[in-house]
Amino acid sequence: MRAIEEADRIVVGRLVLELWGAHTSVAHGQVFFPASLPGFLVEQQNQVIGLLTYTTYDSFMEIVTIDALRRGRGVGTSLVEAAVHRARQLGCSRVRLTTTNDNLDALRFYQRRGFRLTALRPDAVREARRLKPEIPSVGDYGIHITDELDLERWLTPR
Ligand SMILES: CC(C)(COP(=O)(O)OP(=O)(O)OC[C@H]1O[C@@H](n2cnc3c(N)ncnc32)[C@H](O)[C@@H]1OP(=O)(O)O)[C@@H](O)C(=O)NCCC(=O)NCCS
């Protein structure tokens, strides 16, 4: 696990394109360019097996993308914990993120890691598709991707 460095930008850009179908990520009406953001990489034998990007504003850290290229082996958990640790260092009081209604695995994953649901925006993905036409119409488990959900984890000072 290490922080993304400038020399990683091309690799990160390629991964984001491969994993998310475009160089952009859209949430709550905002367009992000993950390859230009700070974040963390998990590597195993010189291969990237995990990637998290984030941005910060006010007292929030927002996780923009999180991907485990090998699932169910603790990669996602270690990425979240690295982000939480960094958020504390930066003096943030909350870590937030947005996901979509089809992403049942992520909803389970985040809630098991202390995140609470804070908002549901029915049909928000219709607007997101105007900003990022690459968003597919059908997502995980054959569920139509229609709504955005926000989750937040409050950080207690240590
Ligand atoms: C969400 C995500 C990052 C989680 O990463 P991960 O490395 O699989 O997570 P972990 O291994 O740390 O934990 C996954 C949980 O599922 C369990 N699990 C077991 N087998 C699994 C499998 N084949 N796939 C996924 N999870 C599995 C783990 O035991 C763990 O259970 P717990 O919550 O009870 O502890 C990953 O599923 C992912 O990359 N999803 C695609 C991208 C995505 O949707 N990102 C979120 C966008 S908002």
The ligand as a Tripos MOL2 file, in Angstrom:
@<TRIPOS>MOLECULE
LIG
   48    50     1     0     0
SMALL
NO_CHARGES

@<TRIPOS>ATOM
      1 C1        -16.2550   -2.6860   -3.0210 C.3       1 LIG1
      2 C2        -14.8560   -3.2920   -3.2020 C.3       1 LIG1
      3 C3        -13.8310   -2.1840   -3.3200 C.3       1 LIG1
      4 C4        -14.5330   -4.1490   -1.9610 C.3       1 LIG1
      5 O1        -13.1800   -4.6060   -2.0920 O.3       1 LIG1
      6 P1        -12.6920   -6.0630   -1.5920 P.3       1 LIG1
      7 O2        -11.2150   -6.0930   -1.6650 O.co2     1 LIG1
      8 O3        -13.4280   -7.1240   -2.3050 O.co2     1 LIG1
      9 O4        -13.1440   -5.9980   -0.0790 O.3       1 LIG1
     10 P2        -12.6320   -6.8870    1.1350 P.3       1 LIG1
     11 O5        -11.9890   -8.1310    0.6230 O.co2     1 LIG1
     12 O6        -11.8140   -6.0240    1.9960 O.co2     1 LIG1
     13 O7        -14.0170   -7.1890    1.8520 O.3       1 LIG1
     14 C5        -15.1320   -7.6970    1.0930 C.3       1 LIG1
     15 C6        -16.1570   -8.4050    1.9490 C.3       1 LIG1
     16 O8        -16.8170   -9.3700    1.1150 O.3       1 LIG1
     17 C7        -16.3970  -10.6850    1.4530 C.3       1 LIG1
     18 N1        -16.1480  -11.4790    0.2380 N.ar      1 LIG1
     19 C8        -15.8840  -12.7810    0.2210 C.ar      1 LIG1
     20 N2        -15.7550  -13.2170   -1.0190 N.ar      1 LIG1
     21 C9        -15.9300  -12.1690   -1.8370 C.ar      1 LIG1
     22 C10       -15.8950  -12.0030   -3.2440 C.ar      1 LIG1
     23 N3        -15.6790  -13.0380   -4.0630 N.pl3     1 LIG1
     24 N4        -16.0830  -10.7650   -3.7330 N.ar      1 LIG1
     25 C11       -16.3170   -9.7350   -2.9240 C.ar      1 LIG1
     26 N5        -16.3600   -9.8590   -1.5770 N.ar      1 LIG1
     27 C12       -16.1770  -11.0540   -1.0250 C.ar      1 LIG1
     28 C13       -15.1860  -10.4540    2.2830 C.3       1 LIG1
     29 O9        -14.9680  -11.5380    3.1560 O.3       1 LIG1
     30 C14       -15.5730   -9.1910    3.0460 C.3       1 LIG1
     31 O10       -16.5940   -9.5010    3.9670 O.3       1 LIG1
     32 P3        -16.9310   -8.6420    5.3070 P.3       1 LIG1
     33 O11       -17.5060   -7.3250    4.8340 O.co2     1 LIG1
     34 O12       -17.9250   -9.4590    6.0290 O.co2     1 LIG1
     35 O13       -15.6300   -8.4590    6.0260 O.co2     1 LIG1
     36 C15       -14.8090   -4.2540   -4.4140 C.3       1 LIG1
     37 O14       -15.9230   -5.0940   -4.3690 O.3       1 LIG1
     38 C16       -14.7580   -3.5690   -5.7690 C.2       1 LIG1
     39 O15       -13.6930   -3.2530   -6.2940 O.2       1 LIG1
     40 N6        -15.9210   -3.3790   -6.4000 N.am      1 LIG1
     41 C17       -15.9770   -2.8180   -7.7750 C.3       1 LIG1
     42 C18       -15.7600   -1.3690   -7.7920 C.3       1 LIG1
     43 C19       -16.8100   -0.6600   -6.9990 C.2       1 LIG1
     44 O16       -17.9850   -0.9190   -7.1470 O.2       1 LIG1
     45 N7        -16.3720    0.2660   -6.1580 N.am      1 LIG1
     46 C20       -17.2550    1.0330   -5.3290 C.3       1 LIG1
     47 C21       -17.7970    2.1770   -6.0640 C.3       1 LIG1
     48 S1        -18.7540    3.2130   -5.0180 S.3       1 LIG1
@<TRIPOS>BOND
     1     1     2 1
     2     2     3 1
     3     2     4 1
     4     2    36 1
     5     4     5 1
     6     5     6 1
     7     6     7 2
     8     6     8 1
     9     6     9 1
    10     9    10 1
    11    10    11 2
    12    10    12 1
    13    10    13 1
    14    13    14 1
    15    14    15 1
    16    15    16 1
    17    15    30 1
    18    16    17 1
    19    17    18 1
    20    17    28 1
    21    18    19 ar
    22    18    27 ar
    23    19    20 ar
    24    20    21 ar
    25    21    22 ar
    26    21    27 ar
    27    22    23 1
    28    22    24 ar
    29    24    25 ar
    30    25    26 ar
    31    26    27 ar
    32    28    29 1
    33    28    30 1
    34    30    31 1
    35    31    32 1
    36    32    33 2
    37    32    34 1
    38    32    35 1
    39    36    37 1
    40    36    38 1
    41    38    39 2
    42    38    40 1
    43    40    41 1
    44    41    42 1
    45    42    43 1
    46    43    44 2
    47    43    45 1
    48    45    46 1
    49    46    47 1
    50    47    48 1
@<TRIPOS>SUBSTRUCTURE
     1 LIG1         1 GROUP 0 **** ****
